[in-house]
Amino acid sequence: MNAFKLHSFPGIRSITALIFLFLYTPIIVLVLLSFNQGELTTVWQGFGLNGYIEVWRDPYIILAAKNSFLVALIATLISTPSATLAALALWEGQFADRSIITTLISLPLLIPGIVVAVATLMLFSLIGLELSLFTVIIAHTTFCIPFAYFPIKACLSKIQFSLIDAAIDLYANPWQAFWRVTWPQLLPGIIAGALLAFVISMDDFIITYFIAGPGATTLPVYIFGAIKQGVSHKINAISTLILGISILFIAISYFIIQRGRK
């Protein structure tokens, strides 16, 4: 009896192509229209960089970009070491409830963002912390930890304890064994986790919208406010720039992880 093969199902290729069409057509349209030089944003009237020039000249966008970069950078610099320490502790330690701890770390990924945003806002109100760029950094650092944790955990799962034992047999102390054996294999996961955390922080809107105080506007929040007045070339351009940065960082993260597996 021949085994059932999904790719032999009638129309499967057409369905797959249709799914990809629905996924990527809006993105392609956005990128193309960001280079539209006409006054109408939805009608192609020729190639131009008017939208990108407007972005560069708008001081509010520049301020929002600086805020986004600063928040993402600080959140990444704090969340990545925290995720690394957590992953190492669970990897080396003898925890009977290791799966429960891992589930607790991943729980923020499963909770709806609006719930996390409201809960974070209530917490800051309860302790009397005024909303500002600082509160945005705290929130971003917290929810970036799981995103940084799992690439690191994936790298640790590939490390062979026999290599560490061999290093110790060659009279290396635990610290030397870590830096010479564990660290080189762990580094790709740390870099990938940091890049992923940075992208997630840069792209976040829901949580930032709830807890950003005056002067703490980030790019996603700025776009949300500006688009209420209608889509413009400037909005298309800044959205395309964010998209490009996200794709670049995710691609780098992917190649680093793949290289670390070899």
C-alpha positions in Angstrom: 0.0 0.0 0.0 1.4 3.4 -1.0 1.8 5.8 1.9 -0.2 9.0 1.8 1.8 12.0 0.6 0.5 15.5 1.3 2.2 17.0 -1.7 0.2 14.6 -4.0 -3.0 16.1 -2.7 -4.8 17.9 -5.6 -4.4 21.7 -5.4 -1.9 21.7 -2.5 0.6 23.8 -4.5 -2.1 26.3 -5.4 -3.3 26.5 -1.8 0.3 27.0 -0.6 0.9 29.7 -3.2 -2.3 31.5 -2.2 -1.3 31.5 1.4 2.1 33.0 0.6 0.3 35.6 -1.6 -2.0 36.7 1.3 1.0 36.8 3.6 3.4 38.8 1.5 1.3 40.9 -0.9 0.5 43.6 1.8 4.2 43.9 2.6 5.3 44.1 -1.0 2.6 46.8 -1.6 3.8 48.8 1.4 7.4 48.7 0.2 6.5 49.7 -3.3 4.3 52.6 -2.3 6.9 53.9 0.1 8.8 54.9 -3.1 5.8 56.6 -4.7 6.5 60.2 -5.6 2.9 61.2 -6.4 0.6 63.1 -4.0 -1.8 60.1 -3.7 -0.4 57.4 -1.4 -2.4 54.6 -3.0 -1.9 55.4 -6.6 1.5 54.7 -8.2 2.7 57.9 -10.0 6.4 57.2 -10.4 9.5 56.3 -8.4 10.7 58.8 -5.8 12.2 59.2 -2.3 9.9 61.9 -1.1 8.6 59.8 1.8 12.1 59.0 3.1 13.2 62.7 2.8 10.2 63.6 4.9 11.1 61.0 7.5 14.7 62.4 7.7 13.4 66.0 8.1 10.7 65.3 10.7 12.1 66.0 14.2 9.3 64.0 15.9 10.2 60.9 13.9 13.9 61.3 14.7 13.0 61.6 18.5 10.8 58.5 18.3 13.5 56.6 16.5 16.1 57.6 19.2 13.7 56.5 21.9 13.0 53.2 20.1 16.7 52.5 19.7 17.6 53.5 23.3 14.8 51.3 24.8 15.7 48.3 22.6 19.4 48.6 23.3 19.1 48.9 27.1 16.4 46.2 27.2 18.6 43.9 25.1 21.7 44.6 27.2 19.8 43.6 30.4 17.5 40.8 29.2 20.2 38.9 27.3 22.5 38.3 30.3 19.5 37.6 32.5 18.3 35.0 30.0 21.8 33.5 29.7 22.1 33.1 33.5 18.7 31.5 33.7 19.5 29.1 30.8 22.8 28.1 32.4 21.2 27.6 35.8 18.6 25.3 34.4 21.2 23.5 32.2 23.7 22.9 35.0 21.5 22.7 38.0 19.6 19.7 39.3 16.0 20.9 39.2 13.2 18.3 39.5 10.7 20.9 38.3 12.8 22.2 35.4 9.9 21.9 32.9 7.7 24.0 35.2 10.4 26.7 35.4 10.8 26.7 31.6 7.0 27.0 31.3 7.0 30.0 33.7 9.7 31.7 31.6 7.8 31.1 28.4 4.4 32.2 29.9 4.7 35.9 28.9 4.9 34.7 25.3 1.5 33.0 25.7 -0.3 35.8 27.5 -2.1 38.3 25.3 -0.1 41.5 25.0 -3.1 43.6 26.0 -3.3 41.7 29.3 0.4 42.2 30.0 0.1 45.9 29.1 -2.8 46.5 31.5 -1.1 44.4 34.3 2.1 46.4 33.9 0.3 49.7 33.9 -1.6 48.7 37.1 1.7 47.6 38.8 3.3 50.9 38.0 0.3 52.8 39.3 0.2 50.7 42.4 3.8 51.5 43.3 3.5 55.1 42.3 6.0 55.0 39.4 5.5 57.8 37.0 5.1 56.8 33.4 8.2 57.7 31.4 10.9 56.2 29.1 12.2 54.4 32.2 9.0 52.5 32.7 9.1 51.5 29.0 12.6 50.2 29.5 11.5 48.1 32.5 8.6 46.6 30.7 10.6 45.8 27.5 13.4 44.2 29.5 10.9 42.0 31.2 9.1 40.7 28.1 12.3 40.4 26.1 13.8 37.8 28.5 11.8 34.8 27.1 12.7 35.8 23.5 16.4 35.8 24.4 16.2 32.7 26.5 15.0 30.1 24.0 17.8 30.6 21.4 20.3 30.3 24.2 18.6 27.2 25.6 18.6 25.7 22.1 22.4 26.1 21.9 22.9 24.7 25.4 20.9 21.6 24.5 23.5 20.8 21.7 26.5 21.0 24.0 28.1 17.6 24.8 29.0 17.1 28.4 31.7 14.7 27.2 33.7 17.6 25.9 33.5 19.4 29.2 34.6 16.2 31.0 37.5 15.8 28.6 38.6 19.4 29.3 38.5 18.6 33.1 40.4 15.4 32.5 43.1 17.5 30.9 43.5 19.5 34.1 41.3 22.4 33.2 39.4 23.9 36.1 35.6 24.4 35.8 36.1 28.1 34.9 38.6 27.3 32.1 36.3 24.5 30.9 33.5 26.9 30.6 35.4 29.6 28.7 37.2 27.1 26.4 34.4 24.6 25.7 31.0 25.9 26.8 31.3 29.6 25.9 32.3 29.2 22.2 29.3 26.9 21.6 27.0 29.2 23.6 27.9 32.4 22.0 25.9 32.0 18.8 22.7 31.5 20.9 23.5 34.6 23.0 24.0 36.7 19.9 20.8 35.3 18.2 18.8 35.9 21.4 20.1 39.4 21.7 19.2 40.2 18.1 15.7 38.7 18.5 15.2 40.7 21.8 16.2 43.9 20.1 13.8 43.4 17.2 10.9 42.5 19.5 11.5 45.6 21.5 11.8 47.8 18.5 8.5 46.5 17.1 6.4 46.5 20.2 3.4 48.7 20.2 0.7 47.5 22.7 2.7 47.5 25.9 4.6 50.7 25.0 1.3 52.5 24.1 0.0 51.8 27.6 3.0 52.7 29.7 4.8 55.4 27.7 4.8 58.8 29.4 5.3 62.2 27.9 8.4 62.3 25.6 8.6 58.5 25.5 7.0 58.0 22.1 8.6 55.2 20.1 8.2 54.6 16.4 5.3 52.1 16.5 3.4 54.5 18.8 4.2 57.4 16.5 2.9 55.5 13.5 -0.3 54.6 15.3 -0.9 58.3 16.2 0.0 59.6 12.7 -2.1 57.1 10.8 -5.2 58.4 12.4 -4.9 61.4 10.1 -4.5 59.1 7.1 -1.8 57.1 5.4 1.0 59.2 4.0 4.3 58.7 2.1 6.0 59.3 5.4 4.2 56.5 7.2 4.9 54.1 4.3 8.6 55.0 4.4 9.1 54.7 8.2 7.1 51.4 8.2 9.4 50.1 5.4 12.5 51.1 7.3 11.3 49.3 10.4 10.5 46.2 8.3 13.9 46.3 6.7 15.6 46.5 10.1 13.5 43.6 11.5 14.2 41.4 8.5 17.9 42.1 8.7 18.2 41.3 12.4 16.1 38.2 12.1 18.1 37.0 9.1 21.4 37.5 11.0 19.9 35.7 14.0 18.9 32.8 11.8 22.3 32.4 10.2 24.1 32.6 13.5 21.9 29.8 14.9 22.4 27.7 11.8 26.2 28.2 12.0 26.2 27.3 15.6 24.5 24.0 14.9 27.3 22.9 12.5 
